[in-house]
Amino acid sequence: MTKDTIQARTWQLLNILADGEFHSGEVLAERLGVSRASVFNALADVAQHGVELQRIRGRGYRLARPWQRLEREEVLRWLGEAAGQFDIGILSQAASSNTLLLQRAGPLAANGGAPSGSVLAVELQTAGRGRMGRAWRSGLGCTLTFSLLWRFDCGLNALSGLSLAVGVAIARALDGLGAREVRLKWPNDILAGQSKPGKWAKLGGVLIEAQGDMLGPSAVVIGIGLNCSLPDHLAERIDQPAGALDEICRDMPTRNRLLAAVLRELADALRQFAQGGFAAFGGEWERYHIHQDQPVQLRMADGSVATGIARGVGANGELRLETAQGMRQFNSGEVGGLR
């Protein structure tokens, strides 16, 4: 068991303490049928998962910040009439929701594997992945990490630009929840404005993994991570400027409501993408584009660098750069602004 893993007994205690009230060690021990020493030991290392626990003699234990759990029925309630489109599962912890959902996707035949619309949300993801093999850092109760399986009749070659369309769907959802100054960075980062003008921080990201044939059908697992809050213990583990929703939302939504809002927009966007590909999203994506008409540097995997003015994206989501050699289009790379 790794240091990033929470034991089953600790989960039981955290679920009891989620209400934010004091619970004595004696009462906790009685509810679990264990000794008070076992309760103490089970809660000894919760701080490494971002859980701030108050211990007061004579009163017991309390979470300094009540843990807002993901609850399937609550997500379905927020989905309303759209609930029937999804099969939602919630796990306490897992290494990677994308990896698990890819395994469950199974055969591409219509009668095999998990159905389209399957959702797997994880409270604590211990080995989350981002683009180019980067680690995605998450903390208990302060991030929303989930994966969505969606099946397409088309082949893999028709899915170009899908990650950008997903970014548009997330931005729509956050706009609808009152988030301020949400922007997109090519190809799959969600950014948020900070207090200083011109300063932007990463709010979340998208990781898409697909399987299938070039001519179809295909199955796509869309992994999404969003920072809801950014406590010090989490910020210290992130190697780039990071932001959180509670910094840009006047009325911060619950994670259950946030998950429902993003799922609704994703379903609409994925159906739209299945009908016409990325082309219908291009103009909207460019309105969110953080580098639109700005000088940028694009670093490729082989170490080569291209510089130019970002002129949006092509019909399949390629980054368009106006360079000294003319207009060029790129399918991959890491973008950074130039000052």
Order of alpha helices (4+ residues) and beta strands (2+ residues): alpha-alpha-alpha-beta-beta-alpha-beta-alpha-beta-beta-beta-beta-alpha-beta-beta-beta-beta-alpha-alpha-alpha-beta-beta-beta-beta-beta
